[in-house]
């Protein structure tokens, strides 16, 4: 039997650490190969870390709530696996010991050779956060004022980058105007004895901070267009059973929306941009995020990459897969990364329209309303007639710093045109 160290795995390209949420096994438990050992939270998603060897969990080295850098040991296993002996490092001081990595879980962690540290405000700060603070000459007292969205209010990489972005935007400030605070002012709230009080969960804290940041960063404007969805409704009603029989899964309206948005982005590529200070970055790839409601009530936004290169069937399969994995907590950080535009289907909650908040660093987002039967005037060869049509509102919120009303309005109208022009003769 050989002793091995289980390390915090490298699971991507942009995160340096993970927070241990829950140990799924306790000391002395047997572990099967590929069995999950603990749950780790990153800035993007929570994920389970499996073991690549069968054995016994001999010792747990980090506690729940600890922030651990990638490459740091988190547990010691005892394993009979012969493969482990073949991976023994040459410079191991003890011939009985070896180091193995947990199976990759596709989150974004970078290697750090320093341990997390604690400042006088009792919050943990990761090596990456310390490095950024040192480079930007942020004192410990200033660091303590930065609101954190991590577990127990810890400051994440995104928190400190957002803070720096806001600080640079405020300085210099020659005008005598009050600048927005780095965090919302606290409001005194009274609670009665019969009221229920509970803490926000980690994801809700993160969403809260990011929504406030987005409102502070972007000049939000919303344009509205009503689209006639009758052709799409009729086509889906006619083909949904055959679609499920042929492809083994159903088709919702979401793929139609994403297909239309992807086509419109090709027509108006200046919607597919990000802002970096005084620079505009025009994205080559069209990666569309779709907001998914979780059982907890929170929202998460997985991304369909290169959506413009997929047909309706391909988009539908992506939508179904990402929605299922989102609701079963099986998404990886890569599934949430690199979105360039976002679609939120508020119609699934019965809402006819909404004014969504932009997901930074994107510059636009579209809310899809409920499809409702309405009387409408239809032009025909023999004159106008009134008919029952399936109508839906599109709400397009965009960053008025870089997207003018003409572009924002033309874009949402183009999406409506693609939806209304859907060909009833489209084959499966």
RODO-2510 file (C-alpha; in nm, 4 decimals, decimal comma):
residues 428
     n   res          X          Y          Z
     1     x     0,0000     0,0000     0,0000
     2     x     0,1416     0,3388    -0,1032
     3     x     0,0614     0,6793     0,0446
     4     x    -0,0219     0,9498    -0,2064
     5     x    -0,1021     1,3193    -0,1816
     6     x    -0,4180     1,4373    -0,3532
     7     x    -0,3604     1,7896    -0,4887
     8     x    -0,5978     2,0715    -0,5695
     9     x    -0,6239     2,0093    -0,9451
    10     x    -0,5471     2,2479    -1,2294
    11     x    -0,8863     2,2723    -1,3939
    12     x    -0,8584     2,5487    -1,6508
    13     x    -0,6746     2,8642    -1,7453
    14     x    -0,7922     3,1664    -1,5456
    15     x    -0,8476     3,0869    -1,1761
    16     x    -0,5720     3,0390    -0,9218
    17     x    -0,7561     2,8859    -0,6301
    18     x    -1,0615     2,6995    -0,5119
    19     x    -1,2690     2,7118    -0,1944
    20     x    -1,3387     2,3769    -0,0299
    21     x    -1,7151     2,3695     0,0169
    22     x    -1,7859     2,0177     0,1377
    23     x    -1,5938     1,6976     0,1978
    24     x    -1,8061     1,4183     0,0542
    25     x    -1,5876     1,1586     0,2250
    26     x    -1,4454     1,1423     0,5769
    27     x    -1,1160     1,0022     0,7029
    28     x    -1,1118     0,6245     0,6876
    29     x    -1,3670     0,6003     0,4066
    30     x    -1,2992     0,3842     0,1041
    31     x    -1,2919     0,5648    -0,2321
    32     x    -1,3600     0,4091    -0,5688
    33     x    -1,1872     0,5234    -0,8844
    34     x    -1,3609     0,8331    -1,0311
    35     x    -1,5687     0,8718    -0,7133
    36     x    -1,6176     1,2314    -0,5961
    37     x    -1,4196     1,3169    -0,2838
    38     x    -1,5019     1,6837    -0,2221
    39     x    -1,6891     1,9786    -0,3668
    40     x    -1,4893     2,2886    -0,4642
    41     x    -1,6139     2,6381    -0,5498
    42     x    -1,4386     2,8667    -0,7964
    43     x    -1,5252     3,2147    -0,9167
    44     x    -1,7370     3,0604    -1,1912
    45     x    -1,8978     2,7399    -1,0741
    46     x    -1,9133     2,4764    -0,8013
    47     x    -1,7795     2,1347    -0,8999
    48     x    -1,7004     1,7959    -0,7517
    49     x    -1,3424     1,6677    -0,7526
    50     x    -1,3031     1,2933    -0,8125
    51     x    -1,0101     1,0654    -0,7348
    52     x    -0,8318     0,8892    -1,0190
    53     x    -0,7398     0,5936    -0,7941
    54     x    -0,9241     0,3630    -0,5600
    55     x    -0,8062     0,3614    -0,2001
    56     x    -0,8707     0,4862     0,1517
    57     x    -0,8916     0,8499     0,2597
    58     x    -0,6182     0,8464     0,5223
    59     x    -0,6037     1,2146     0,6185
    60     x    -0,7843     1,5377     0,5232
    61     x    -0,5381     1,8290     0,5085
    62     x    -0,7721     2,1251     0,4531
    63     x    -1,0971     2,2231     0,6211
    64     x    -1,4288     2,3167     0,4663
    65     x    -1,4201     2,6872     0,3849
    66     x    -1,0441     2,6961     0,3240
    67     x    -0,9201     2,8654     0,0073
    68     x    -0,6564     2,6410    -0,1510
    69     x    -0,4139     2,7233    -0,4318
    70     x    -0,3826     2,4855    -0,7246
    71     x    -0,1115     2,2280    -0,6682
    72     x    -0,1419     2,2409    -0,2890
    73     x    -0,2068     1,9068    -0,1109
    74     x    -0,5620     1,8628     0,0133
    75     x    -0,5622     1,5001     0,1342
    76     x    -0,3538     1,1859     0,1746
    77     x    -0,4768     0,8604     0,0249
    78     x    -0,3647     0,5026     0,0684
    79     x    -0,3922     0,3067    -0,2524
    80     x    -0,3045    -0,0365    -0,3825
    81     x    -0,3069     0,0887    -0,7425
    82     x    -0,0016    -0,0312    -0,9287
    83     x    -0,0251     0,2653    -1,1666
    84     x     0,0443     0,4998    -0,8796
    85     x     0,3823     0,3386    -0,8189
    86     x     0,4792     0,3986    -1,1814
    87     x     0,4113     0,7731    -1,1374
    88     x     0,6437     0,8085    -0,8371
    89     x     0,8505     1,1291    -0,8747
    90     x     1,2248     1,0725    -0,8961
    91     x     1,3036     1,3250    -0,6244
    92     x     1,0645     1,1843    -0,3635
    93     x     1,2248     1,1867    -0,0207
    94     x     1,0216     0,8891     0,1000
    95     x     1,0128     0,5829    -0,1292
    96     x     0,6721     0,4922     0,0127
    97     x     0,5179     0,8271    -0,0874
    98     x     0,4161     0,9683    -0,4219
    99     x     0,2150     1,2630    -0,5514
   100     x    -0,0876     1,2276    -0,7769
   101     x    -0,3258     1,4876    -0,9074
   102     x    -0,6996     1,4590    -0,8802
   103     x    -0,8773     1,3985    -1,2087
   104     x    -0,9189     1,7194    -1,4135
   105     x    -1,2552     1,8840    -1,3584
   106     x    -1,2299     2,1582    -1,6230
   107     x    -1,2360     2,4633    -1,3978
   108     x    -0,9972     2,7527    -1,4427
   109     x    -0,7223     2,7372    -1,1795
   110     x    -0,3636     2,8576    -1,2174
   111     x    -0,0741     2,7159    -1,0190
   112     x     0,0398     2,9145    -0,7175
   113     x     0,3207     2,8199    -0,4849
   114     x     0,2009     3,0350    -0,1941
   115     x    -0,0478     2,9610     0,0759
   116     x    -0,3561     3,1820     0,1225
   117     x    -0,3040     3,4398     0,3925
   118     x    -0,5136     3,6308     0,6437
   119     x    -0,5101     4,0081     0,6960
   120     x    -0,6204     4,2047     0,9979
   121     x    -0,9797     4,2195     0,8666
   122     x    -1,0059     3,8397     0,9199
   123     x    -1,0700     3,7612     0,5527
   124     x    -0,8599     3,5205     0,3491
   125     x    -0,6830     3,6646     0,0443
   126     x    -0,5539     3,4373    -0,2278
   127     x    -0,2011     3,4688    -0,3686
   128     x    -0,3416     3,6104    -0,6919
   129     x    -0,5400     3,8797    -0,5095
   130     x    -0,2313     3,9699    -0,3053
   131     x    -0,0241     3,9876    -0,6236
   132     x    -0,2715     4,2203    -0,7960
   133     x    -0,3005     4,4364    -0,4835
   134     x     0,0784     4,4677    -0,4590
   135     x     0,1146     4,5542    -0,8282
   136     x    -0,1600     4,8167    -0,8103
   137     x    -0,0311     4,9543    -0,4757
   138     x    -0,3495     4,8698    -0,2854
   139     x    -0,2894     4,8863     0,0904
   140     x    -0,4284     4,6277     0,3299
   141     x    -0,6717     4,8845     0,4679
   142     x    -0,7962     4,9607     0,1151
   143     x    -0,8134     4,5905     0,0357
   144     x    -1,0319     4,5394     0,3411
   145     x    -1,2872     4,7849     0,1959
   146     x    -1,3374     4,5869    -0,1262
   147     x    -1,6673     4,3940    -0,1173
   148     x    -1,6151     4,0228    -0,1772
   149     x    -1,8457     3,7806    -0,3566
   150     x    -1,6600     3,4653    -0,2547
   151     x    -1,7445     3,2350     0,0322
   152     x    -1,7565     3,4282     0,3614
   153     x    -1,7225     3,7539     0,1620
   154     x    -1,3745     3,6695     0,0360
   155     x    -1,2364     3,8868    -0,2430
   156     x    -1,2092     3,7062    -0,5775
   157     x    -0,9997     3,7985    -0,8782
   158     x    -1,3069     3,9499    -1,0477
   159     x    -1,3881     4,1543    -0,7358
   160     x    -1,0482     4,3241    -0,7264
   161     x    -1,0421     4,3784    -1,1058
   162     x    -1,3876     4,5392    -1,0894
   163     x    -1,2713     4,7566    -0,8014
   164     x    -0,9653     4,8669    -0,9986
   165     x    -1,1775     4,9410    -1,3052
   166     x    -1,4111     5,1581    -1,0967
   167     x    -1,1198     5,3297    -0,9217
   168     x    -0,9537     5,4167    -1,2518
   169     x    -1,2836     5,5419    -1,3909
   170     x    -1,3210     5,7764    -1,0952
   171     x    -0,9691     5,9239    -1,1098
   172     x    -0,9007     6,1989    -1,1948
   173     x    -1,2331     6,3627    -1,1011
   174     x    -1,2203     6,7360    -1,1834
   175     x    -1,5960     6,7878    -1,1588
   176     x    -1,7575     6,8495    -0,8214
   177     x    -1,9994     6,5603    -0,8301
   178     x    -2,0501     6,2705    -0,5991
   179     x    -1,8991     5,9536    -0,7413
   180     x    -2,0729     5,6186    -0,6934
   181     x    -1,9505     5,4279    -0,3891
   182     x    -1,7540     5,1074    -0,4406
   183     x    -2,0353     4,9240    -0,2653
   184     x    -2,4024     5,0108    -0,2136
   185     x    -2,4809     5,2089     0,1023
   186     x    -2,6210     5,0036     0,3843
   187     x    -2,9869     5,0626     0,4591
   188     x    -3,1247     5,0164     0,8069
   189     x    -3,3788     4,7352     0,7926
   190     x    -3,6011     4,6377     1,0832
   191     x    -3,7175     4,2798     1,1344
   192     x    -4,0216     4,1696     1,3286
   193     x    -4,0178     3,8672     1,5546
   194     x    -4,2242     3,6734     1,3003
   195     x    -3,9903     3,7506     1,0070
   196     x    -3,7541     3,4850     0,8765
   197     x    -3,3880     3,5859     0,8397
   198     x    -3,1359     3,3828     0,6418
   199     x    -2,8044     3,4422     0,4667
   200     x    -2,7688     3,4782     0,0900
   201     x    -2,5981     3,1766    -0,0602
   202     x    -2,2627     3,2162    -0,2339
   203     x    -2,4084     3,2357    -0,5848
   204     x    -2,6697     3,4937    -0,4878
   205     x    -2,3998     3,7143    -0,3322
   206     x    -2,2004     3,6888    -0,6531
   207     x    -2,5025     3,7725    -0,8701
   208     x    -2,5893     4,0664    -0,6464
   209     x    -2,2438     4,2200    -0,6710
   210     x    -2,2157     4,1666    -1,0464
   211     x    -2,5541     4,3250    -1,1156
   212     x    -2,4583     4,6334    -0,9119
   213     x    -2,1230     4,6504    -1,0914
   214     x    -2,2899     4,6249    -1,4329
   215     x    -2,5327     4,9074    -1,3580
   216     x    -2,2400     5,1188    -1,2435
   217     x    -2,0199     5,0376    -1,5454
   218     x    -2,2646     5,0469    -1,8386
   219     x    -2,5117     5,3156    -1,9472
   220     x    -2,8167     5,0910    -1,9867
   221     x    -3,0762     5,1652    -2,2552
   222     x    -3,3542     4,9287    -2,3652
   223     x    -3,5330     4,9105    -2,7029
   224     x    -3,8461     4,7020    -2,7661
   225     x    -3,9849     4,5280    -3,0746
   226     x    -4,2884     4,3020    -3,1112
   227     x    -4,2291     3,9963    -3,3298
   228     x    -4,4827     3,7715    -3,5020
   229     x    -4,3923     3,4151    -3,4012
   230     x    -4,6794     3,2441    -3,5845
   231     x    -4,4644     3,0586    -3,8404
   232     x    -4,2327     2,9231    -3,5713
   233     x    -4,5221     2,8198    -3,3448
   234     x    -4,6947     2,6377    -3,6312
   235     x    -4,3719     2,4659    -3,7435
   236     x    -4,2843     2,3515    -3,3910
   237     x    -4,6370     2,2227    -3,3227
   238     x    -4,6232     2,0247    -3,6449
   239     x    -4,2742     1,8779    -3,6042
   240     x    -4,2042     1,8514    -3,2283
   241     x    -4,3115     1,4852    -3,2035
   242     x    -4,1108     1,3863    -3,5130
   243     x    -3,8139     1,5864    -3,3808
   244     x    -3,8201     1,3983    -3,0509
   245     x    -3,8532     1,0637    -3,2257
   246     x    -3,5628     1,1409    -3,4618
   247     x    -3,3204     1,3049    -3,2180
   248     x    -3,4300     1,1615    -2,8838
   249     x    -3,5080     1,4975    -2,7229
   250     x    -3,7589     1,7786    -2,7472
   251     x    -3,7178     2,1177    -2,9107
   252     x    -3,8099     2,4366    -2,7238
   253     x    -3,8424     2,7890    -2,8619
   254     x    -3,4997     2,8883    -2,7274
   255     x    -3,3024     2,7460    -3,0246
   256     x    -3,5063     2,9630    -3,2637
   257     x    -3,4208     3,2731    -3,0612
   258     x    -3,0493     3,1906    -3,0469
   259     x    -3,0360     3,1147    -3,4201
   260     x    -3,1992     3,4503    -3,5006
   261     x    -2,9674     3,6405    -3,2645
   262     x    -2,6580     3,4725    -3,4134
   263     x    -2,7674     3,5689    -3,7652
   264     x    -2,8340     3,9282    -3,6558
   265     x    -2,4896     3,9529    -3,4933
   266     x    -2,3329     3,8586    -3,8263
   267     x    -2,5259     4,1503    -3,9799
   268     x    -2,4337     4,3902    -3,6965
   269     x    -2,0926     4,2795    -3,5631
   270     x    -2,0523     4,5945    -3,3507
   271     x    -2,2988     4,4399    -3,1051
   272     x    -2,0443     4,1619    -3,0507
   273     x    -1,7901     4,3782    -2,8667
   274     x    -1,6384     4,4517    -2,5254
   275     x    -1,4980     4,7731    -2,3788
   276     x    -1,1474     4,7904    -2,2339
   277     x    -1,0923     5,1443    -2,1070
   278     x    -1,0819     5,3588    -2,4209
   279     x    -1,0493     5,0583    -2,6504
   280     x    -1,3239     4,8563    -2,8190
   281     x    -1,2591     4,4863    -2,8727
   282     x    -1,4646     4,3383    -3,1573
   283     x    -1,5057     3,9650    -3,1011
   284     x    -1,4536     3,7274    -3,3901
   285     x    -1,6475     3,4387    -3,2349
   286     x    -2,0205     3,4576    -3,1737
   287     x    -2,0661     3,2882    -2,8353
   288     x    -2,4203     3,3261    -2,7055
   289     x    -2,5004     3,2797    -2,3378
   290     x    -2,8445     3,1665    -2,2292
   291     x    -2,9733     3,2411    -1,8810
   292     x    -3,0932     2,9252    -1,7021
   293     x    -3,3005     2,9296    -1,3832
   294     x    -3,1667     2,6899    -1,1197
   295     x    -3,3815     2,5004    -0,8675
   296     x    -3,2470     2,7373    -0,5996
   297     x    -3,3986     3,0341    -0,7842
   298     x    -3,0588     3,1675    -0,8904
   299     x    -2,9605     3,2168    -1,2550
   300     x    -2,6560     3,0854    -1,4357
   301     x    -2,5466     3,1588    -1,7939
   302     x    -2,3849     2,8719    -1,9886
   303     x    -2,2471     2,9616    -2,3311
   304     x    -2,3117     2,8162    -2,6777
   305     x    -1,9834     2,8728    -2,8598
   306     x    -1,9785     2,9625    -3,2295
   307     x    -2,3573     2,9609    -3,2371
   308     x    -2,3580     3,1062    -3,5885
   309     x    -2,1907     2,7876    -3,7171
   310     x    -2,4656     2,5560    -3,5864
   311     x    -2,7946     2,4689    -3,7517
   312     x    -3,1241     2,4569    -3,5639
   313     x    -3,0753     2,0944    -3,4601
   314     x    -2,7221     2,1608    -3,3378
   315     x    -2,8329     2,4615    -3,1335
   316     x    -3,1236     2,2632    -2,9870
   317     x    -2,8913     1,9860    -2,8706
   318     x    -2,6577     2,2408    -2,7108
   319     x    -2,9489     2,4156    -2,5387
   320     x    -3,0872     2,0909    -2,3949
   321     x    -2,7466     1,9683    -2,2809
   322     x    -2,6427     2,2920    -2,1100
   323     x    -2,9823     2,3436    -1,9458
   324     x    -2,9797     1,9884    -1,8059
   325     x    -2,6252     2,0140    -1,6737
   326     x    -2,6950     2,3572    -1,5256
   327     x    -2,9917     2,2256    -1,3263
   328     x    -2,7984     1,9208    -1,2062
   329     x    -2,4855     2,1194    -1,1094
   330     x    -2,2729     1,9489    -1,3759
   331     x    -2,1455     2,2567    -1,5604
   332     x    -1,7732     2,3263    -1,5808
   333     x    -1,6257     2,6791    -1,5781
   334     x    -1,5463     2,6373    -1,9490
   335     x    -1,9221     2,6116    -2,0090
   336     x    -1,9633     2,9613    -1,8622
   337     x    -1,6650     3,1345    -2,0204
   338     x    -1,6150     3,3623    -2,3224
   339     x    -1,9756     3,4634    -2,3876
   340     x    -2,0088     3,7620    -2,6223
   341     x    -2,3892     3,8151    -2,6104
   342     x    -2,6645     3,6877    -2,3800
   343     x    -3,0277     3,5842    -2,4247
   344     x    -3,2701     3,5594    -2,1311
   345     x    -3,6089     3,3944    -2,1847
   346     x    -3,8307     3,5774    -1,9355
   347     x    -4,1337     3,4412    -2,1223
   348     x    -4,0769     3,1060    -1,9531
   349     x    -4,1978     3,2759    -1,6321
   350     x    -4,5049     3,4196    -1,8042
   351     x    -4,3535     3,7688    -1,8419
   352     x    -4,4347     3,9580    -2,1630
   353     x    -4,1176     4,1714    -2,1490
   354     x    -3,8289     4,2754    -1,9259
   355     x    -3,5334     4,5140    -1,9011
   356     x    -3,2360     4,2832    -1,8441
   357     x    -2,9028     4,3932    -1,6990
   358     x    -2,5950     4,3466    -1,9184
   359     x    -2,3586     4,0637    -1,8284
   360     x    -2,0127     4,2249    -1,8156
   361     x    -1,7899     4,2570    -2,0146
   362     x    -2,0528     4,2209    -2,2882
   363     x    -2,2363     4,5291    -2,4152
   364     x    -2,5851     4,3920    -2,4833
   365     x    -2,8443     4,1382    -2,3709
   366     x    -3,1886     4,0417    -2,5028
   367     x    -3,4945     3,9384    -2,3035
   368     x    -3,7480     3,7160    -2,4807
   369     x    -4,1085     3,7630    -2,3675
   370     x    -4,3975     3,5189    -2,3540
   371     x    -4,5641     3,4212    -2,6827
   372     x    -4,9250     3,5439    -2,6662
   373     x    -5,2160     3,5098    -2,9087
   374     x    -5,3344     3,8520    -3,0265
   375     x    -5,5582     3,9975    -3,2986
   376     x    -5,3409     4,1612    -3,5633
   377     x    -5,3897     4,3393    -3,8936
   378     x    -5,2510     4,1283    -4,1802
   379     x    -5,1912     4,2665    -4,5271
   380     x    -5,3168     4,0405    -4,8057
   381     x    -5,3481     4,0685    -5,1827
   382     x    -5,7187     4,1505    -5,1446
   383     x    -5,6793     4,3975    -4,8578
   384     x    -5,6152     4,4087    -4,4846
   385     x    -5,7697     4,1470    -4,2562
   386     x    -5,7706     4,0889    -3,8821
   387     x    -5,6346     3,7499    -3,7764
   388     x    -5,5191     3,5768    -3,4579
   389     x    -5,1375     3,5741    -3,4486
   390     x    -4,8743     3,4560    -3,2009
   391     x    -4,6934     3,7690    -3,0834
   392     x    -4,3890     3,8210    -2,8620
   393     x    -4,1910     4,1211    -2,7319
   394     x    -3,8133     4,1402    -2,7625
   395     x    -3,6389     4,3682    -2,5104
   396     x    -3,2847     4,4695    -2,6065
   397     x    -3,0701     4,6306    -2,3329
   398     x    -2,7396     4,7739    -2,4534
   399     x    -2,4489     4,9847    -2,3315
   400     x    -2,5098     5,3372    -2,4610
   401     x    -2,1411     5,4241    -2,4160
   402     x    -2,0609     5,2275    -2,7310
   403     x    -2,3947     5,1194    -2,8804
   404     x    -2,6088     5,4060    -3,0085
   405     x    -2,9860     5,3889    -3,0291
   406     x    -2,9801     5,3369    -3,4046
   407     x    -2,7582     5,0278    -3,3793
   408     x    -2,9376     4,8910    -3,0743
   409     x    -3,2769     4,9438    -3,2372
   410     x    -3,1804     4,8057    -3,5781
   411     x    -3,0296     4,4982    -3,4183
   412     x    -3,3409     4,3968    -3,2257
   413     x    -3,5550     4,4681    -3,5327
   414     x    -3,3302     4,2394    -3,7393
   415     x    -3,3752     3,9607    -3,4835
   416     x    -3,7521     4,0040    -3,5139
   417     x    -3,7246     3,9942    -3,8945
   418     x    -3,5387     3,6615    -3,8824
   419     x    -3,7992     3,5142    -3,6453
   420     x    -4,0918     3,6348    -3,8571
   421     x    -3,9260     3,5114    -4,1770
   422     x    -3,8826     3,1541    -4,0546
   423     x    -3,9552     2,9173    -4,3438
   424     x    -4,2489     2,6830    -4,2760
   425     x    -4,0916     2,4370    -4,5210
   426     x    -3,7769     2,3949    -4,3116
   427     x    -3,6930     2,0248    -4,2872
   428     x    -3,5814     1,8389    -3,9748
***
